[in-house]
Amino acid sequence: MIFPTIEVSALVPGGIFTDLQNDGILKESIYYRFNDVNYRWVSKESWTYFVHFTIDNEKILNGKNVELVFHGLDGIAKISLNNQVLGQVDNTFVRYRFDVTEKLSHTNYLEINFESPIHSAKRLSQTASHSVPPKCLPSAYRGECHVNFLRRVQASFAWDWGLAMPSVGIWKEVELIAYDEDVIVQDIAVSTVSDGDYWKVFVRVNCSGPLRATSDITGSIDVSIFEKENVALSSRTDILLSSNSLVRNIVATLNISVPKASVELWWPNGYGPQKLYPLSAVFSNGKQENEKRIQIGFREAKLIQERVNKKNAKQGLTFFFNVNNVEIFAKGSNYIPSNILLEHTCDKKTIRHLLESAKNSNMNILRIWGGGMYECDYFYELCDEYGILIWQDMMFACSMYPVDNSFLASVNEEITQQIWRLQHHASIILWAGNNENEAALKNNWYGTWLKFSLFKKEYVHLYVDVVKKAVLAVDQSRYFMASSPSNGLQSEAEGYVSSNPYDPLYGDVHFFDYNHDSWLIDNYPMTRFASEYGYQSLPSYSTLQKVTTPEDLRSFKSKFFQHRQHSPGGQRSLIHLISFHFAAPPSRDVENFIHVSQINQAWSVKSQTEWYRKWRGTLLPNGKGRTMGAMYWQLNDIWQAPSWSSIEFGGKWKMLQYYAKKFFEPVIVTGDLDRSGSITINVISDKLNDIPNAELLIYLYNWNSMTPVDTISHSLVISKESSQRIMKTSVRDLIESNPKCKSRKRPYGSKCFVKLTLQKENSIIHENFLFPRSFKKVIGLQNCKIQTQVDSCTLENCVINVQTDSIGLFVWLDAKNIDGYFSDNGFIMTDSLHKIYFYSEKQISRDQLQNSLSATWLNQKKN
């Protein structure tokens, strides 16, 4: 297809898809229906950004050292100024500087020629010394090939949860900088180490000097920490950047001792406050002054990998985070880019909503996934503020990668710049080299087995010789793990590619199983740390309506749903997993299918998360157990499609997000059920103190009554930082032994279910449920009638009364297009009245919410 020349206005920061949309060339949203494919022509074209500009500033026109700085260019491009080529760029994640001294005039012309990213990837793959797999993504992704040859967001060529939208553009700010015998304080790296009554604060200040060396630059660096009552503790050192130096930056090292009595500790969410202190670094030389300020937290954080059994090395190593001498059970999720277009990924409203959702859902950790991007400064600043620990992947995922000199040089600069930028954040706790590439190599995902020695050599060269070296050159205060999942120290001992990267006795594990009943514990792994696991669901009907026609939503087998399902066999897997517990809804009943898909996802992830939390303090004789992390896949979405997310694109909470808020509470009660009918009840606590005088109530309910048929009471002291087994029983002994629950017509557990209530002094700590049978096989469940009434609205929230005439299952409230979230959702009603709060982003009236409010529940009609 041949297109006429297209010329549009461009925004900086921006990108080609945003610019074409703003100018009306792209008439519809990129997310509308099939536009991810319809607009693919944009990615296949080369685009030139240009601007005519004038300069009146004499300091810039006549400066000794003037530089043009691009903080982010998305794509391979050639840059020219006034018809003089400045250079080429090839890395989305690198800041580029060009000397433009004596190249500027009063009127100027800047041109950036971007090559099509699809063509760039193909060209580089064809000129490579050998094939670097995978050649292409699975066809279900509807993506493009060879993204592993490009240093850009790997998911921009599509993923199993996202669209292909390879863009180009100037996605960050552009600056003209004039130096005058000075340097710019670019980055500050900080490490805090406990030393008796003091904190030893080790500070490294990275200063950028002019690219053109005309004379020596001398001056001093002053570092100040502002503690209580704004009292500053300071340190000074002199610096010299010689004109003879080929390296045009200098690193100043300073140490400051801070009395512990004058500062407060920084804690992960749920363990204490997140006190932050300003730190400034100032360069001065008597003529010029340049300052950078950051916020730091006083904490000691370590990844603990020690023998679980000091007498038996074969039982493996621990794998958990310790912060301020407290063992942290990591509770959280995985974060993907918030938008497919990079220029929109630092939208503060979106980031704040996602991170507030994580914080309010009792999460204390997020993993920045390696197929996405290094997030913007605002993201990490909020994580510092909210106490959300960050597991930071480098941006390599699910591929082998080239190791030619130019690629490695680009990677080295990328890693160096990004670690310098991010190092000071108290929230960052771990660096990881890539996503799943150790496992991909060892387990032959992409046909590497025939050349295993070659690809292993290249793997080690990239992630150890280059990436790890670059990380440790800037930051030695955190552990660097070459891959995720990985066996950590054990993988290192085996040359960084373990014989079994999924060994349950070491490191972290990714686990996905779509064949077996996902509500039962039989197939869950017993691992030290679960860093990925999850199940798909569909986004809400109102979210889908924004990007569809009515025809698209008439059946979940429609062309639209098939197009948006990027996971190979994903639709079959979704239906298969749902069918374990529910009768599959008719294909034209899309809203019901959405509801049961979200129920299945929420309960499946809940069951698996509770399984991991259960093993926090237990080590079996074979060395398994001692699980200390549960991070489900995934927190957020990149478009409106079937995915593993708990928050939809646009910010709406799925049922899973409401469940995460509950299964990540500090103290929970759980009921495990396996295929044989065995039941285990545990009480789990992350609290740092015991809770005396607690009571666990085990209620048995018939499906046709809201009055329990039996109640069993257990008094207990909830031990701190523990998982306590309260009862080991079975469906036969706990349920079928009760005459009111026994049934001769159906299998065990068909007439009754279990409610678990953990309380102290009649105040509920946590509630949970155990359903021993598929909902297709229960006896007595009524089609209940549920009514919702908005009682009142204030500036803070609205109160909703939910009433039922019988047991209500997975009651789902929806405020349609009013942005906000409920205090609980997808809940089980065993009482006639449930009081719910709705928190809106904007003040709303009682009538507004009442008119928008709807309720859906499982036993609303036959499933």
PENORJO-V318438 format. One record per residue. RES is the residue in one letter. PHI is phi in degrees with one decimal (999 if undefined). NEAR is the number of other C-alpha atoms within 10 Angstrom. D_CENTER is the distance of its C-alpha to the mean C-alpha in Angstrom with 1 decimal. Layout:
# PENORJO-V318438
RES PHI NEAR D_CENTER
RES PHI NEAR D_CENTER
This chain:
# PENORJO-V318438
M 999 3 39.0
I -108.6 4 40.3
F -108.6 7 39.1
P -68.7 5 41.1
T -60.1 5 39.9
I -112.9 8 37.2
E -130.0 13 37.1
V -134.1 14 34.8
S -72.2 12 33.8
A -123.8 19 30.6
L -100.0 15 28.3
V -129.1 13 26.9
P -67.4 17 23.9
G -175.9 21 23.6
G -164.4 23 23.7
I -65.0 25 26.2
F -67.0 22 24.8
T -63.4 20 24.6
D -66.2 19 28.1
L -68.5 18 29.6
Q -67.5 15 28.3
N -61.5 15 29.6
D -92.0 14 33.0
G 84.5 11 33.3
I -68.2 13 33.4
L -92.2 17 30.4
K -74.6 10 31.8
E -119.8 13 28.9
S -60.4 14 25.2
I -63.5 22 23.3
Y -90.9 16 21.6
Y -74.0 17 25.0
R 48.1 22 26.1
F -109.1 15 26.5
N -71.2 16 26.1
D -61.5 22 23.4
V -92.5 15 26.4
N -60.1 12 29.1
Y -98.3 16 27.7
R -64.8 18 27.1
W -57.0 12 30.4
V -62.0 18 28.7
S -71.7 21 26.6
K -89.4 16 29.8
E -100.2 16 31.7
S -92.4 16 32.1
W -130.5 19 31.8
T -115.0 16 33.6
Y -95.8 19 32.6
F -146.9 16 35.6
V -154.5 12 36.9
H -98.2 10 40.3
F -144.9 11 40.3
T -114.2 11 42.9
I -128.4 13 42.9
D -111.3 10 45.4
N -74.1 10 44.1
E -66.6 9 46.6
K -62.6 15 44.4
I -77.9 21 42.1
L -64.4 19 45.0
N -112.5 14 47.1
G -67.1 17 44.4
K -68.9 17 44.8
N -139.4 23 41.2
V -125.4 25 39.1
E -129.5 22 35.7
L -104.2 18 33.5
V -118.7 17 29.8
F -105.9 19 27.1
H -81.8 18 23.7
G -171.5 22 21.9
L -120.1 28 23.6
D -97.8 29 21.8
G 134.2 25 24.2
I -81.5 23 27.2
A -150.6 24 29.9
K -109.3 17 33.3
I -114.4 20 34.1
S -130.2 17 37.6
L -128.3 19 39.3
N 52.2 15 42.8
N 66.5 12 43.2
Q -112.0 13 42.3
V -71.5 13 39.4
L -86.5 17 37.0
G 157.0 13 34.9
Q -121.6 15 32.1
V -126.1 21 28.3
D -146.8 21 25.9
N -138.2 23 22.4
T -60.6 24 19.9
F -100.0 24 18.3
V -114.6 24 21.8
R -87.4 19 24.0
Y -111.2 18 27.5
R -120.8 19 30.8
F -131.4 17 34.2
D -75.6 17 37.6
V -118.9 23 39.4
T -56.9 18 42.3
E 66.4 13 45.5
K -105.9 15 43.7
L -99.3 17 43.4
S -139.1 15 46.1
H -61.6 11 46.7
T -113.0 11 45.4
N -140.2 15 42.6
Y -135.0 16 40.8
L -110.9 16 37.3
E -135.5 19 36.0
I -126.0 22 32.8
N -100.6 19 33.1
F -92.7 25 30.0
E -83.9 20 30.4
S -53.3 22 28.8
P -62.9 27 25.6
I -66.5 21 26.7
H -70.9 16 30.0
S -58.9 21 28.7
A -62.6 20 26.7
K -65.1 18 29.8
R -60.7 13 32.2
L -67.5 16 30.3
S -66.6 22 30.1
Q -74.4 12 33.8
T -98.2 9 34.8
A -69.1 13 32.8
S -67.6 11 35.0
H -157.1 9 33.6
S -65.4 13 31.2
V -121.1 19 27.6
P -77.5 20 25.9
P -81.3 19 24.5
K -68.2 17 26.8
C -142.4 14 25.0
L -77.5 19 22.2
P -54.8 17 23.2
S -59.3 11 25.4
A -63.3 18 23.4
Y -70.3 22 20.6
R 55.1 20 23.4
G -115.1 25 22.2
E -122.4 23 23.8
C -106.1 18 24.8
H 67.1 26 24.5
V -64.1 29 21.3
N -66.1 25 21.2
F -85.3 22 24.2
L -114.0 23 22.4
R -93.6 22 20.2
R -149.7 27 18.0
V -58.1 27 14.7
Q -66.1 24 15.3
A -75.6 24 13.9
S -69.1 24 16.5
F -94.8 27 19.1
A 105.5 25 17.4
W -148.7 20 15.2
D -75.6 21 15.7
W -125.0 22 13.6
G -144.5 28 14.5
L -85.7 26 17.7
A -87.1 21 19.5
M -149.9 23 20.2
P -66.7 29 21.2
S -108.1 27 22.2
V -135.6 30 24.1
G 152.7 31 24.9
I -98.4 24 24.8
W -89.7 24 21.3
K -132.0 18 21.9
E -68.5 14 25.0
V -122.3 18 28.3
E -132.4 11 30.8
L -105.7 14 34.4
I -122.4 19 35.0
A -107.8 20 38.6
Y -91.8 19 39.1
D -139.4 16 42.3
E 56.6 20 42.7
D -141.1 23 39.3
V -127.0 25 35.8
I -106.9 19 32.4
V -72.9 23 30.2
Q -89.1 18 27.0
D -143.8 23 24.7
I -132.3 25 25.0
A -106.2 21 23.7
V -134.7 23 24.3
S -127.5 24 24.6
T -112.5 24 25.9
V -126.7 17 28.1
S -71.8 16 30.0
D -145.2 12 33.7
G 63.8 9 36.1
D -89.0 11 36.4
Y -127.6 17 34.5
W -99.9 21 31.2
K -89.0 19 31.7
V -106.4 18 29.5
F -99.6 15 29.4
V -119.5 22 28.8
R -122.6 22 28.7
V -111.6 24 29.2
N -94.2 22 28.7
C -111.7 22 31.3
S -95.3 18 31.8
G -99.0 24 35.5
P -65.2 26 37.1
L -64.8 20 37.0
R -90.7 18 40.8
A -93.0 19 42.6
T -105.1 13 45.7
S -160.8 11 46.3
D -64.0 13 45.0
I -116.4 18 42.6
T -121.4 17 43.1
G 169.0 19 41.7
S -133.2 17 39.9
I -114.6 25 36.4
D -111.5 18 36.2
V -112.3 27 33.2
S -130.7 19 33.2
I -113.1 23 31.1
F -99.5 17 31.8
E -100.0 18 32.0
K -58.2 12 33.6
E 58.4 7 36.0
N 60.8 10 34.8
V -76.1 11 36.8
A -103.3 15 35.8
L -105.6 14 36.0
S -130.4 18 36.5
S -147.6 17 37.1
R -133.0 18 38.7
T -146.5 14 39.2
D -91.1 14 41.0
I -129.6 18 39.7
L -140.2 13 41.5
L -108.9 24 40.1
S -73.6 18 43.0
S -68.2 17 44.0
N -85.4 11 44.6
S -77.4 11 41.0
L -77.0 10 39.2
V -85.0 13 35.8
R -99.4 17 35.3
N -142.6 18 33.1
I -138.4 18 34.0
V -112.2 17 32.0
A -97.6 18 33.6
T -114.3 19 33.1
L -138.6 18 33.9
N -127.9 18 33.8
I -135.1 19 34.1
S -98.9 18 34.9
V -118.3 21 33.7
P -59.0 14 35.4
K -61.2 16 33.1
A -67.0 10 35.2
S -95.9 11 34.2
V -135.1 18 30.4
E -105.9 17 28.0
L -73.4 15 25.1
W -97.7 25 21.4
W -124.7 28 19.6
P -64.7 25 16.2
N -53.2 23 15.8
G 95.6 17 18.6
Y -112.1 17 20.7
G 159.3 11 22.3
P -74.8 15 22.2
Q -115.0 23 20.3
K -75.5 18 23.3
L -121.9 20 22.9
Y -127.1 19 25.9
P -69.2 15 26.8
L -131.4 21 27.8
S -120.8 19 29.7
A -126.1 26 31.1
V -124.1 18 34.2
F -94.9 26 36.2
S -146.3 18 39.8
N -138.5 17 43.0
G 89.7 9 45.5
K -112.8 9 45.0
Q -120.1 13 41.3
E -142.2 16 38.4
N -138.6 16 34.7
E -130.5 15 32.0
K -132.8 16 28.2
R -120.4 16 26.6
I -135.6 18 23.4
Q -116.9 18 22.4
I -124.6 23 22.3
G -120.4 24 21.9
F -93.2 25 24.3
R -157.4 22 22.6
E -110.6 21 23.0
A -131.3 25 20.0
K -140.7 18 20.5
L -97.0 17 19.3
I -96.2 14 22.3
Q -125.2 18 23.6
E -129.6 15 27.1
R -57.7 18 29.4
V -74.3 21 29.0
N -133.7 15 32.8
K -62.6 11 34.7
K -94.3 8 37.6
N -141.5 10 35.8
A -64.6 12 33.5
K -68.5 13 32.9
Q -84.4 20 30.8
G 90.9 24 28.0
L -119.9 25 25.8
T -68.2 23 23.5
F -154.3 26 19.8
F -154.1 23 18.5
F -94.6 22 17.7
N -119.3 16 20.7
V -122.1 18 20.5
N 53.7 17 24.0
N 65.9 11 25.6
V -118.8 14 23.7
E -74.5 18 21.9
I -101.3 19 18.4
F -81.6 23 17.1
A -75.1 25 13.3
K -125.6 29 12.0
G -178.4 29 8.4
S -152.0 26 5.6
N -111.9 21 3.0
Y -111.7 24 1.5
I -107.7 23 5.2
P -53.5 23 8.1
S -77.5 23 9.5
N -154.3 19 12.8
I -71.6 25 14.7
L -98.5 23 17.1
L -58.3 25 16.1
E -65.4 20 18.5
H -105.5 17 16.7
T -77.4 18 13.2
C -110.3 18 14.4
D -64.9 14 15.9
K -65.0 14 16.1
K -63.8 9 16.7
T -65.5 17 13.5
I -61.7 18 11.3
R -62.7 16 13.5
H -63.1 16 13.3
L -64.2 21 9.6
L -74.8 20 9.6
E -64.7 16 13.0
S -61.7 20 12.1
A -63.3 26 9.7
K -61.3 20 12.7
N -72.1 14 15.3
S -97.9 20 13.9
N 67.5 20 14.7
M -81.8 29 11.3
N -124.8 28 11.7
I -154.9 28 8.7
L -134.2 27 5.0
R -103.2 26 4.7
I -84.0 24 4.8
W -68.1 25 6.2
G -75.0 26 9.9
G -97.3 23 11.1
G -108.0 22 9.7
M -149.4 24 10.8
Y -76.2 21 11.2
E -69.9 19 10.3
C -74.7 15 13.5
D -56.4 12 15.3
Y -59.1 14 14.9
F -58.7 19 11.2
Y -70.3 21 12.0
E -62.3 17 15.2
L -68.5 17 13.8
C -62.2 27 11.6
D -58.8 26 15.1
E -69.6 21 16.7
Y -93.4 24 14.7
G 76.4 24 14.6
I -97.6 32 10.8
L -64.8 27 10.8
I -120.0 24 8.7
W -95.1 20 8.9
Q -103.2 23 9.4
D -76.7 26 10.3
M -80.5 27 13.2
M -88.4 24 13.2
F -138.5 26 15.1
A -153.4 24 14.3
C 49.0 21 16.6
S -160.6 26 19.8
M -83.7 25 22.6
Y -133.3 24 23.2
P -67.8 24 26.5
V -132.2 20 27.9
D -69.1 12 30.6
N -60.7 9 31.5
S -67.7 11 30.2
F -63.2 17 26.8
L -66.4 18 26.5
A -64.8 12 27.9
S -65.5 17 25.2
V -61.6 22 22.4
N -58.8 20 24.2
E -67.3 17 24.3
E -57.5 21 20.7
I -64.7 22 19.5
T -59.1 20 22.3
Q -63.8 19 21.4
Q -69.6 19 17.7
I -67.4 21 18.3
W -59.5 21 21.1
R -65.9 17 19.1
L -98.6 22 16.3
Q -54.9 22 18.4
H -73.9 23 19.7
H -72.7 22 16.6
A -62.6 31 17.2
S -73.7 31 13.5
I -74.2 22 12.9
I -121.5 24 14.1
L -154.0 20 13.8
W -103.9 24 14.1
A -127.1 28 13.7
G -73.4 25 15.8
N -166.3 26 14.3
N -104.8 24 12.6
E 68.7 21 15.4
N -78.0 25 18.3
E -64.0 31 20.3
A -65.1 22 20.3
A -62.7 18 21.0
L -68.1 23 23.9
K -67.3 18 25.4
N -97.6 15 25.2
N 61.5 13 26.6
W -61.0 15 23.9
Y -120.4 15 25.4
G 72.8 13 29.0
T -85.0 20 28.9
W -63.9 15 31.2
L -66.3 9 34.4
K -123.2 9 33.4
F -57.2 14 31.3
S -60.9 11 33.0
L -63.3 11 32.4
F -70.0 20 28.7
K -65.6 20 28.2
K -59.4 12 30.1
E -69.2 18 28.0
Y -58.5 22 24.7
V -64.5 18 26.0
H -60.7 15 27.4
L -69.1 24 24.2
Y -85.8 21 21.7
V -103.5 20 24.3
D -69.4 14 27.1
V -108.0 18 25.1
V -66.5 26 21.4
K -60.9 22 22.0
K -59.9 17 25.2
A -66.3 20 23.7
V -62.8 26 20.9
L -70.4 16 23.6
A -65.2 12 26.0
V -102.3 18 24.0
D -139.5 22 22.3
Q -110.1 11 23.8
S -87.7 17 22.5
R -125.6 17 19.4
Y -77.1 19 19.3
F -107.9 23 18.5
M -109.0 24 17.6
A -63.6 31 18.6
S -147.7 28 16.3
S -141.7 28 13.7
P -77.6 27 15.2
S -160.2 30 18.2
N -92.9 33 21.1
G 61.2 25 20.6
L -59.2 18 24.2
Q -67.8 21 25.7
S -62.5 22 24.3
E -59.1 15 25.7
A -63.4 11 29.0
E -98.4 11 29.1
G 80.9 14 28.7
Y 75.9 23 24.9
V -128.2 23 25.1
S -75.9 20 25.7
S -63.9 16 28.0
N -144.3 15 25.4
P -61.7 29 21.8
Y -105.1 21 21.0
D -60.3 21 23.7
P -68.8 23 23.0
L -92.6 26 24.8
Y -144.0 29 22.5
G 55.8 28 19.0
D -115.8 28 16.0
V -136.0 24 16.1
H -105.7 22 14.3
F -139.9 18 16.4
F -138.5 13 17.1
D -142.2 14 20.6
Y -111.9 16 21.9
N -99.6 11 25.6
H -106.3 13 26.2
D -59.0 19 26.1
S -80.6 26 22.5
W -94.3 26 23.9
L -97.3 19 26.0
I -83.9 17 25.1
D -55.7 14 27.3
N -106.5 16 24.8
Y -71.6 18 21.9
P -75.5 20 21.7
M -102.2 18 22.7
T -128.1 27 20.5
R -69.1 29 19.9
F -159.0 29 16.1
A -99.1 26 14.0
S -100.3 26 10.6
E -151.7 20 10.4
Y -168.8 22 12.6
G 169.1 27 13.1
Y -145.9 26 15.5
Q -80.4 27 16.0
S -152.4 28 17.5
L -92.7 28 19.0
P -72.4 28 18.1
S -65.2 22 20.8
Y -60.4 15 24.2
S -66.0 14 24.2
T -68.7 20 21.0
L -67.3 20 22.6
Q -60.7 14 25.9
K -70.1 13 24.6
V -129.0 18 24.5
T -137.2 16 27.3
T -100.9 13 31.0
P -55.5 8 32.5
E -61.8 10 33.5
D -62.1 17 30.0
L -104.9 20 29.3
R -80.3 14 32.6
S -155.2 18 31.3
F -78.6 21 28.0
K -103.6 15 29.8
S -68.0 14 30.3
K -59.0 14 29.8
F -62.2 18 26.9
F -65.6 18 25.0
Q -64.0 15 26.0
H -67.9 17 24.8
R -81.7 23 21.3
Q -83.6 21 20.8
H -96.1 25 19.5
S -79.8 19 19.1
P -55.5 13 22.5
G 71.0 11 24.4
G -62.1 18 21.6
Q -66.8 18 24.0
R -63.7 11 26.4
S -63.6 18 23.7
L -61.3 20 22.7
I -65.8 17 26.3
H -60.3 16 27.1
L -67.8 24 24.7
I -62.3 23 25.8
S -68.3 18 29.4
F -63.3 18 29.2
H -124.3 19 29.3
F -134.9 19 30.4
A -68.7 16 33.0
A -59.4 18 31.3
P -64.8 20 31.8
P -55.9 12 34.0
S -59.3 14 32.3
R -86.3 14 33.5
D -94.0 14 32.0
V -64.2 18 28.6
E -63.7 20 27.8
N -68.0 20 28.6
F -62.4 22 26.6
I -58.1 18 23.5
H -62.1 25 24.3
V -71.2 25 24.8
S -65.6 23 21.8
Q -74.4 25 19.6
I -60.1 23 21.8
N -62.5 25 21.5
Q -62.2 28 17.7
A -61.8 25 17.6
W -71.8 18 20.4
S -65.0 21 19.3
V -68.1 22 15.9
K -58.1 22 17.9
S -60.5 21 20.5
Q -70.6 24 18.4
T -63.5 24 16.4
E -63.6 21 19.9
W -61.4 22 21.2
Y -66.2 24 19.0
R -64.8 28 19.7
K -60.5 28 23.3
W -95.9 24 23.7
R -63.6 23 22.5
G -119.8 15 26.1
T -115.6 15 28.0
L -122.1 15 29.1
L -80.9 10 31.2
P -57.0 9 34.2
N -84.8 10 32.6
G 92.3 19 29.9
K -79.2 21 27.1
G 113.4 24 25.1
R 56.8 25 23.8
T -69.3 28 20.2
M -135.1 25 18.1
G -164.1 26 14.5
A -141.3 29 12.7
M -126.3 25 9.0
Y -75.5 29 9.2
W -101.4 27 8.1
Q -146.0 25 6.5
L -74.2 25 5.7
N -124.1 25 7.2
D -116.5 26 10.0
I -109.2 20 11.8
W -163.6 24 15.2
Q -91.4 25 17.4
A -161.7 28 17.6
P -58.3 26 17.4
S -162.1 28 13.9
W -92.4 24 11.8
S -71.4 31 9.9
S -103.5 31 10.9
I -127.2 23 11.2
E -76.0 25 13.4
F -62.7 20 13.8
G 108.8 16 15.9
G 104.4 20 14.2
K -71.7 24 16.2
W -74.8 23 15.2
K -78.6 25 15.9
M -58.9 28 17.8
L -58.6 27 15.0
Q -65.0 22 13.4
Y -65.9 22 17.0
Y -70.1 23 17.3
A -59.9 25 14.2
K -57.3 18 16.0
K -87.1 19 18.9
F -76.9 26 17.9
F -101.5 22 16.0
E -59.3 20 19.1
P -59.9 20 20.8
V -127.6 21 23.8
I -137.1 24 23.8
V -115.0 26 26.5
T -128.0 27 25.7
G -129.2 23 28.0
D -86.0 23 27.5
L -135.0 22 29.5
D -111.2 17 30.3
R -65.4 13 32.4
S -81.1 10 35.6
G 95.7 17 35.3
S -74.0 16 34.6
I -123.3 21 32.8
T -125.7 15 31.3
I -111.3 20 30.6
N -126.1 23 28.6
V -114.6 23 27.9
I -121.7 26 24.9
S -135.5 25 24.5
D -99.8 23 22.2
K -65.3 16 24.8
L -92.1 14 26.7
N -135.4 11 30.0
D -65.6 14 31.9
I -117.5 15 32.5
P -80.2 12 36.1
N 58.5 12 38.0
A -90.3 18 35.2
E -139.8 21 36.1
L -109.0 22 34.5
L -107.5 16 36.1
I -109.5 21 35.9
Y -100.8 19 37.1
L -107.0 24 38.5
Y -119.5 23 38.6
N -73.6 22 40.6
W -67.0 22 38.8
N -102.9 16 41.6
S -149.0 17 41.7
M -95.8 17 39.8
T -103.6 15 42.0
P -59.9 17 41.0
V -87.2 15 43.5
D -163.1 15 42.9
T -136.9 13 41.1
I -114.2 11 40.5
S -116.9 12 39.9
H -128.2 12 38.6
S -90.7 15 38.9
L -158.4 17 36.6
V -99.9 12 35.3
I -81.6 21 31.5
S -72.8 18 31.1
K -66.3 15 28.5
E 44.5 21 25.5
S -148.7 22 26.7
S -127.3 22 26.7
Q -109.2 21 30.2
R -78.4 14 31.8
I -95.7 17 33.9
M -156.1 13 35.4
K -118.3 13 35.7
T -146.1 15 37.4
S -151.1 17 37.5
V -58.8 21 37.6
R -60.2 16 41.4
D -78.8 12 42.0
L -82.3 18 39.7
I -110.5 24 40.2
E -67.0 19 43.0
S -71.3 11 45.4
N -83.3 14 45.5
P -55.8 9 48.3
K -76.9 15 46.5
C -107.5 23 43.5
K -77.1 18 45.6
S -138.5 15 46.0
R -92.9 7 48.3
K -89.1 9 47.0
R -124.3 13 43.4
P -63.9 14 41.4
Y -50.9 19 40.5
G 81.1 24 38.3
S -81.8 26 39.1
K -96.4 26 40.7
C -135.6 31 38.5
F -135.2 21 35.0
V -118.0 22 33.8
K -115.6 19 32.3
L -111.1 22 31.2
T -124.5 21 31.6
L -101.1 25 30.9
Q -144.7 17 32.8
K -138.7 15 34.7
E 52.5 9 37.8
N 65.5 9 37.1
S -100.6 11 33.8
I -72.7 13 31.0
I -89.2 18 28.2
H -161.7 19 26.4
E -127.4 17 27.4
N -151.1 17 26.6
F -134.6 16 28.4
L -130.9 17 29.6
F -108.6 18 30.8
P -75.9 26 33.1
R -135.0 21 33.8
S -54.7 15 32.4
F -67.2 18 32.9
K -72.7 15 35.2
K -117.3 16 37.6
V -76.7 20 37.8
I -116.0 19 41.2
G 101.2 13 41.9
L -65.2 19 38.8
Q -93.0 17 40.0
N -80.8 18 38.9
C -77.7 17 38.3
K -110.9 14 38.7
I -119.4 20 36.0
Q -122.7 12 36.6
T -120.5 19 34.4
Q -138.7 15 36.0
V -75.4 22 34.5
D -79.0 15 36.5
S -164.7 15 35.7
C -134.3 19 33.4
T -122.2 12 33.1
L -62.7 11 31.2
E -87.9 13 28.4
N -163.9 21 28.2
C -118.3 21 30.2
V -102.3 19 31.6
I -119.4 22 31.8
N -98.0 15 34.2
V -111.5 19 33.4
Q -121.3 18 36.5
T -137.3 18 37.3
D -102.3 18 40.5
S -162.0 22 39.1
I -51.7 24 36.0
G -115.1 28 33.1
L -106.9 20 30.1
F 52.5 19 26.6
V -71.5 22 27.8
W -114.9 19 25.4
L -96.3 22 26.0
D -137.0 20 25.2
A -94.2 20 26.1
K 55.6 17 25.9
N -99.0 11 25.2
I -89.8 16 25.2
D -72.0 14 21.8
G 160.6 18 20.9
Y -148.2 22 20.1
F -98.4 19 22.3
S -69.0 13 22.8
D -156.7 20 22.7
N -161.6 20 22.6
G 66.0 24 23.3
F -88.7 17 25.6
I -100.9 18 28.8
M -104.4 20 32.0
T -111.6 20 34.8
D -119.7 15 36.4
S -71.2 14 38.1
L -128.8 15 36.2
H -129.9 16 32.5
K -99.2 15 31.7
I -124.0 20 28.4
Y -109.4 19 27.1
F -115.8 21 25.5
Y -109.0 20 23.7
S -101.0 18 24.1
E -67.9 13 22.9
K -124.4 12 26.5
Q -65.4 13 29.7
I -129.0 17 31.1
S -91.6 14 34.3
R -58.6 17 35.1
D -67.4 13 36.6
Q -58.7 12 33.6
L -69.4 22 31.3
Q -60.0 15 34.1
N -72.0 11 34.7
S -96.1 12 31.1
L -77.4 18 30.3
S -137.7 14 30.4
A -133.1 15 30.0
T -130.7 19 29.4
W -146.7 22 30.0
L -62.8 22 30.4
N -92.7 19 34.1
Q -73.7 16 34.9
K -156.7 11 36.5
K -62.0 11 36.9
N -117.5 16 33.9
